[in-house]
Amino acid sequence: MTEMSSVTLPARVDPGKLGALLEEAGWQRIGGRRGIYSRYSPPNLTDSWLNSSLMLPLDEGAPEFRDAMQSALLQLSQDRDFWIRFIYPRLIVEASDEFRFRKESSAPSGFISWKSGERLVESARRTLVAGAKSYMGPGRHYVNKHGRFAHRYLDQVLMGQSAPGSYIITAYAPPNAGVPLSASVDAPPFALPELGLASVRDVSQAVVRAVQATVEALDHYRSNGSLAGFEAGVLQGVSYEMTNAIIGIAENSDGADISVDWDPVMPIPSGLDSRFEFLGSDVEPLNRAAVKLATDESSHLSRLIGRVHLLAKKQAGSPGVFGIESLTSGRARKVRVRLADEEEYHEAVRAHEEDLALEVSGRLEKEGNLSWLYDATVIRTLGPLSNYARSSSVAMEGQISLFADGTSDVSEA
């Protein structure tokens, strides 16, 4: 990196990439000399620094190229917000496909309430993970299946800063990188089995395909009032995990969307949309679809709604365990929940901290005086506990630990 006037500038910049970024931001190419330089005019002339056009050098072999490029970058960096949020982070990464997760907020431009911001980051991650799992094959409810592969994909992705305006999280996925395939699963036919890798671009396309299928299922619900579109869309990537991820993006918003820009370093995928919009009213059908997709018709599952009253200290590599006090009628009043997917432990923590009811499902079994819900799934986080008729009681003094040996750390609500 090179510093000029306290502004950090990249040491090397591809002029073609910078030109594409300027045009994407609304700049117009107004002239130049082929192969030597291009001249660009900004989208508006309201700021004094923009009153002159920008000269972008093109000949990287010319002796004056470095100085001319740094002058162009310094001119752009005078608009600090434009430079820091839009130009600089996209110049310092190599080729990248960009996912943007946007949420309208009632806070001032570019801000969001802390908890909503955390929820948006978490939901963006879940969207990428759910889509990456669909690359390996369709599934109504993956639980922890393909989880390691999905997280290896996530390891290739960078997170960018929020853009100005409504709150935006940006993910940068290098299209020409590879994701190691798990040796324990069969590789899909479009992978690179001879190299033991899946293309990051192919996995990113699976993410977009899964989001698109979920949006199409939502459109079907809006016009027909039926959840059949979610069932039919499983082969295209609709899943419990994806519907749950999008719930976090749409909920408590005045409008939200996911958009993607493909880096032209590789051929642009065809047949995929680039922008997907969501409304706060979409949360209700998405919740219903998540419940439907999480239900395994072939097994005997129990479902309950309750208050998270105990949290076990989560151990590395363990999906997590917590205690739930049922707010609905049933044979078990207090149940120890052993999750199947470690991603969902965060939902239990959130429900505990914010006094929200939680809906979970799993195999209910009795062990001595303890009731356990095994291979459990958090179906959804519901509203405040005060909305539910059955009052929750405080755990009794001396209540048995979540673990039989009583050695784990437990926090009492």
PATI-285157 format. One record per residue (C-alpha): residue in one letter; x, y, z negated. Coordinates in steps of 0.1 Angstrom, whole numbers, plus 5000, padded with zeros to 4 digits. Example, Ala and Ser with C-alpha at 12.3 -4.5 7.8 and 13.67 -1.06 7.14 Angstrom:
a, 5123, 4955, 4922
s, 5137, 4989, 4929
END
This chain:
m, 5000, 5000, 5000
t, 5012, 5036, 5007
e, 5001, 5065, 4985
m, 4995, 5100, 4999
s, 4980, 5129, 4978
s, 4970, 5104, 4951
v, 4950, 5083, 4976
t, 4959, 5047, 4981
l, 4961, 5038, 5018
p, 4967, 5004, 5034
a, 5002, 4999, 5047
r, 4989, 4983, 5079
v, 4955, 4988, 5096
d, 4940, 4972, 5127
p, 4928, 5001, 5148
g, 4901, 4980, 5165
k, 4887, 4971, 5131
l, 4888, 5007, 5118
g, 4870, 5019, 5150
a, 4843, 4993, 5146
l, 4838, 5004, 5109
l, 4835, 5040, 5120
e, 4809, 5032, 5147
e, 4790, 5011, 5122
a, 4789, 5042, 5099
g, 4774, 5063, 5127
w, 4805, 5079, 5142
q, 4806, 5084, 5179
r, 4835, 5078, 5203
i, 4838, 5110, 5223
g, 4870, 5105, 5243
g, 4906, 5095, 5242
r, 4932, 5078, 5264
r, 4928, 5041, 5271
g, 4953, 5021, 5250
i, 4968, 5052, 5234
y, 4942, 5068, 5212
s, 4904, 5073, 5207
r, 4887, 5104, 5194
y, 4856, 5100, 5171
s, 4830, 5125, 5160
p, 4813, 5121, 5126
p, 4776, 5115, 5122
n, 4771, 5150, 5106
l, 4791, 5182, 5103
t, 4779, 5193, 5068
d, 4813, 5190, 5051
s, 4842, 5212, 5060
w, 4866, 5183, 5063
l, 4844, 5168, 5091
n, 4844, 5199, 5113
s, 4872, 5185, 5133
s, 4871, 5151, 5152
l, 4892, 5122, 5141
m, 4920, 5109, 5163
l, 4925, 5071, 5160
p, 4958, 5058, 5174
l, 4956, 5025, 5193
d, 4991, 5016, 5205
e, 5007, 4998, 5175
g, 5040, 4996, 5194
a, 5043, 5034, 5197
p, 5070, 5050, 5174
e, 5045, 5076, 5162
f, 5017, 5050, 5155
r, 5023, 5047, 5117
d, 5023, 5084, 5110
a, 4993, 5090, 5132
m, 4973, 5062, 5116
q, 4982, 5075, 5081
s, 4970, 5109, 5091
a, 4937, 5095, 5103
l, 4933, 5075, 5071
l, 4941, 5105, 5049
q, 4915, 5125, 5068
l, 4889, 5098, 5061
s, 4899, 5095, 5025
q, 4889, 5131, 5018
d, 4854, 5119, 5015
r, 4862, 5098, 4984
d, 4828, 5081, 4981
f, 4828, 5071, 5018
w, 4864, 5059, 5016
i, 4862, 5039, 4984
r, 4829, 5023, 4989
f, 4828, 5017, 5027
i, 4862, 5020, 5045
y, 4890, 5010, 5021
p, 4877, 4976, 5007
r, 4869, 4964, 5042
l, 4903, 4974, 5056
i, 4923, 4956, 5029
v, 4906, 4922, 5034
e, 4913, 4901, 5064
a, 4884, 4891, 5087
s, 4853, 4887, 5067
d, 4815, 4880, 5070
e, 4796, 4903, 5047
f, 4766, 4895, 5026
r, 4749, 4924, 5009
f, 4723, 4920, 4981
r, 4704, 4952, 4976
k, 4679, 4961, 4949
e, 4659, 4993, 4947
s, 4662, 5008, 4912
s, 4644, 5036, 4894
a, 4678, 5047, 4880
p, 4698, 5075, 4897
s, 4713, 5067, 4931
g, 4739, 5040, 4930
f, 4730, 5029, 4894
i, 4709, 5002, 4878
s, 4700, 4991, 4843
w, 4727, 4969, 4828
k, 4707, 4938, 4824
s, 4692, 4941, 4859
g, 4727, 4946, 4873
e, 4739, 4914, 4856
r, 4708, 4896, 4869
l, 4715, 4908, 4905
v, 4751, 4896, 4904
e, 4740, 4862, 4890
s, 4713, 4859, 4916
a, 4737, 4868, 4944
r, 4761, 4840, 4932
r, 4732, 4815, 4929
t, 4721, 4824, 4965
l, 4756, 4816, 4979
v, 4759, 4784, 4958
a, 4724, 4771, 4968
g, 4731, 4778, 5005
a, 4765, 4761, 5003
k, 4749, 4730, 4988
s, 4725, 4729, 5017
y, 4755, 4727, 5041
m, 4762, 4693, 5027
g, 4726, 4681, 5033
p, 4690, 4691, 5025
g, 4675, 4686, 4990
r, 4644, 4697, 4971
h, 4664, 4700, 4939
y, 4701, 4695, 4939
v, 4707, 4698, 4901
n, 4745, 4694, 4900
k, 4748, 4676, 4933
h, 4774, 4692, 4957
g, 4781, 4717, 4929
r, 4819, 4713, 4931
f, 4819, 4718, 4969
a, 4797, 4749, 4965
h, 4820, 4764, 4939
r, 4850, 4757, 4962
y, 4832, 4778, 4988
l, 4826, 4805, 4962
d, 4863, 4805, 4954
q, 4869, 4818, 4990
v, 4846, 4848, 4986
l, 4855, 4883, 4973
m, 4830, 4906, 4956
g, 4830, 4942, 4967
q, 4818, 4974, 4949
s, 4782, 4986, 4949
a, 4774, 5008, 4978
p, 4758, 5042, 4971
g, 4720, 5046, 4971
s, 4701, 5017, 4957
y, 4722, 4991, 4939
i, 4741, 4968, 4963
i, 4764, 4938, 4956
t, 4787, 4929, 4986
a, 4803, 4895, 4992
y, 4831, 4890, 5017
a, 4835, 4855, 5031
p, 4866, 4849, 5054
p, 4852, 4831, 5084
n, 4884, 4814, 5095
a, 4892, 4799, 5061
g, 4883, 4763, 5051
v, 4866, 4747, 5021
p, 4879, 4712, 5010
l, 4852, 4686, 5013
s, 4846, 4663, 4984
a, 4859, 4628, 4989
s, 4829, 4614, 4971
v, 4804, 4624, 4997
d, 4799, 4618, 5034
a, 4809, 4649, 5054
p, 4781, 4663, 5076
p, 4787, 4659, 5114
f, 4796, 4696, 5120
a, 4824, 4696, 5094
l, 4861, 4690, 5102
p, 4866, 4656, 5086
e, 4900, 4651, 5103
l, 4913, 4681, 5083
g, 4892, 4674, 5052
l, 4878, 4709, 5055
a, 4845, 4727, 5062
s, 4847, 4760, 5080
v, 4837, 4789, 5057
r, 4818, 4805, 5086
d, 4798, 4772, 5089
v, 4790, 4772, 5052
s, 4780, 4809, 5054
q, 4757, 4801, 5083
a, 4741, 4774, 5061
v, 4735, 4801, 5034
v, 4718, 4824, 5058
r, 4698, 4795, 5073
a, 4685, 4786, 5038
v, 4676, 4822, 5030
q, 4658, 4825, 5064
a, 4638, 4793, 5058
t, 4628, 4805, 5024
v, 4616, 4838, 5038
e, 4596, 4820, 5065
a, 4580, 4799, 5038
l, 4571, 4831, 5020
d, 4556, 4845, 5052
h, 4535, 4814, 5055
y, 4523, 4818, 5020
r, 4513, 4854, 5026
s, 4492, 4845, 5056
n, 4478, 4811, 5044
g, 4481, 4811, 5006
s, 4498, 4777, 5008
l, 4531, 4764, 4995
a, 4534, 4739, 5023
g, 4560, 4760, 5040
f, 4584, 4755, 5011
e, 4580, 4717, 5014
a, 4584, 4718, 5052
g, 4615, 4741, 5049
v, 4636, 4717, 5028
l, 4653, 4703, 5058
q, 4664, 4739, 5067
g, 4677, 4747, 5033
v, 4648, 4756, 5011
s, 4654, 4743, 4976
y, 4646, 4748, 4940
e, 4680, 4765, 4936
m, 4674, 4789, 4964
t, 4639, 4799, 4954
n, 4651, 4805, 4918
a, 4681, 4826, 4931
i, 4658, 4849, 4952
i, 4634, 4853, 4922
g, 4663, 4871, 4904
i, 4667, 4894, 4934
a, 4631, 4903, 4939
e, 4618, 4905, 4903
n, 4614, 4939, 4886
s, 4623, 4957, 4919
d, 4607, 4983, 4941
g, 4620, 4964, 4971
a, 4651, 4942, 4977
d, 4669, 4926, 5006
i, 4697, 4904, 5017
s, 4717, 4913, 5048
v, 4747, 4899, 5066
d, 4772, 4912, 5091
w, 4793, 4887, 5110
d, 4829, 4895, 5116
p, 4835, 4896, 5154
v, 4868, 4877, 5150
m, 4847, 4846, 5157
p, 4817, 4843, 5180
i, 4786, 4858, 5164
p, 4761, 4830, 5153
s, 4729, 4829, 5173
g, 4693, 4821, 5161
l, 4698, 4836, 5127
d, 4683, 4868, 5113
s, 4706, 4894, 5097
r, 4682, 4910, 5072
f, 4657, 4896, 5048
e, 4633, 4917, 5027
f, 4616, 4909, 4994
l, 4589, 4925, 4973
g, 4582, 4922, 4936
s, 4550, 4905, 4945
d, 4570, 4876, 4960
v, 4580, 4865, 4925
e, 4547, 4847, 4918
p, 4547, 4824, 4949
l, 4585, 4818, 4945
n, 4579, 4807, 4909
r, 4552, 4783, 4920
a, 4574, 4770, 4948
a, 4603, 4764, 4923
v, 4580, 4744, 4900
k, 4568, 4723, 4929
l, 4603, 4717, 4943
a, 4616, 4708, 4908
t, 4590, 4681, 4903
d, 4601, 4647, 4913
e, 4569, 4628, 4921
s, 4586, 4594, 4917
s, 4597, 4598, 4881
h, 4580, 4605, 4848
l, 4589, 4640, 4838
s, 4577, 4661, 4809
r, 4573, 4698, 4811
l, 4570, 4723, 4783
i, 4571, 4760, 4776
g, 4588, 4772, 4745
r, 4611, 4795, 4725
v, 4648, 4790, 4726
h, 4656, 4788, 4689
l, 4690, 4771, 4689
l, 4721, 4775, 4711
a, 4750, 4751, 4710
k, 4785, 4765, 4717
k, 4789, 4755, 4753
q, 4819, 4731, 4759
a, 4840, 4734, 4791
g, 4827, 4711, 4818
s, 4795, 4704, 4800
p, 4761, 4715, 4814
g, 4751, 4727, 4779
v, 4725, 4719, 4752
f, 4700, 4741, 4734
g, 4670, 4737, 4712
i, 4635, 4748, 4722
e, 4604, 4751, 4701
s, 4573, 4743, 4721
l, 4546, 4769, 4725
t, 4522, 4745, 4741
s, 4503, 4715, 4728
g, 4521, 4681, 4730
r, 4537, 4653, 4710
a, 4570, 4671, 4705
r, 4572, 4704, 4687
k, 4609, 4709, 4687
v, 4631, 4694, 4714
r, 4668, 4693, 4721
v, 4674, 4701, 4758
r, 4704, 4686, 4776
l, 4707, 4703, 4810
a, 4717, 4686, 4842
d, 4732, 4718, 4858
e, 4756, 4741, 4839
e, 4744, 4770, 4860
e, 4711, 4770, 4841
y, 4726, 4774, 4806
h, 4728, 4812, 4813
e, 4690, 4813, 4816
a, 4686, 4797, 4782
v, 4710, 4823, 4767
r, 4690, 4851, 4784
a, 4657, 4838, 4771
h, 4672, 4836, 4736
e, 4686, 4871, 4737
e, 4655, 4888, 4752
d, 4628, 4868, 4733
l, 4614, 4853, 4765
a, 4595, 4820, 4769
l, 4613, 4793, 4789
e, 4597, 4765, 4810
v, 4618, 4734, 4812
s, 4613, 4698, 4825
g, 4631, 4665, 4821
r, 4629, 4630, 4807
l, 4615, 4632, 4772
e, 4629, 4606, 4748
k, 4627, 4600, 4711
e, 4659, 4592, 4692
g, 4652, 4587, 4655
n, 4637, 4620, 4642
l, 4649, 4639, 4672
s, 4632, 4645, 4706
w, 4655, 4650, 4735
l, 4648, 4663, 4770
y, 4675, 4646, 4793
d, 4686, 4657, 4828
a, 4666, 4688, 4821
t, 4659, 4717, 4845
v, 4651, 4753, 4836
i, 4621, 4758, 4859
r, 4616, 4795, 4852
t, 4620, 4822, 4826
l, 4586, 4835, 4816
g, 4574, 4867, 4799
p, 4577, 4879, 4763
l, 4570, 4853, 4735
s, 4542, 4876, 4723
n, 4522, 4868, 4754
y, 4517, 4832, 4743
a, 4489, 4821, 4719
r, 4508, 4796, 4698
s, 4531, 4815, 4674
s, 4566, 4802, 4670
s, 4579, 4794, 4636
v, 4614, 4800, 4623
a, 4636, 4769, 4622
m, 4635, 4752, 4588
e, 4665, 4756, 4565
g, 4688, 4726, 4569
q, 4675, 4717, 4603
i, 4695, 4689, 4620
s, 4722, 4700, 4644
l, 4718, 4697, 4681
f, 4746, 4670, 4680
a, 4744, 4639, 4659
d, 4778, 4645, 4642
g, 4769, 4681, 4633
t, 4803, 4693, 4643
s, 4793, 4718, 4671
d, 4788, 4755, 4665
v, 4751, 4764, 4665
s, 4736, 4799, 4664
e, 4701, 4803, 4649
a, 4678, 4829, 4664
END
